[in-house]
């Protein structure tokens, strides 16, 4: 649908062709990123430091 609108708006065919390739590249990058995420090391949970009695309370 957007291709018809782009043609009616007078966009050059080269621009329309390039616009068609962008979603394909984004999807392939997303698939690659998700496959890399599976191989990544699991994150360690960050816990808050215990309250320090020496620290002043502002409230």
N, C-alpha and C positions, 0 to 999 in steps of 0.2 A: 504494500500500500504506500509506503513512504517513497518507493522508487517512482511511482506515478506522480506523486506530489513534487518530487525533486525535478522530474522532467518538465512538468508544467511550470515550475518556477524558473526553468531555464538553466539549471545546473549543467555543466559540461559532462558528457558521458564518462570522461576520465575520473571526475570527482565521484560520480555515482559508483563506478567500479571499485574505486578505493574504499568507499564507505561500506561496500558489501564485504570486503575482506577483513575489516576491523573486528566485527563480532567473532568471526572465525578464529582470529588470532587471540582474542581475549579468552575465548572458551578453551583453546588449547593451552594457554598459559595457566588457566585455572586448573585444568586437569593435571598439568605438570606440577603445579604448586601443591595440590592435594596429595599427589603421589610422593612428593618429597617430604611432606609433613608426616606421613606414615613412617618414614625411615628416620625421622629426627629423634633425638633423645627426648625422653619424657621430661617435662618441666618439673622442677622441684617446687613444692608449695612454700611460699614465703609467709612466714608467721611474724606477727608483731613482736617486737622486743618487750620483755617484761617491764612494767612500770618501774622507774628508778625513783627511789624515795628522795634522792638529792635534787631531782628536777622540780622546779617551781611550778605550781599550778596557777594558770592565769584566770581560771574561772572560779 
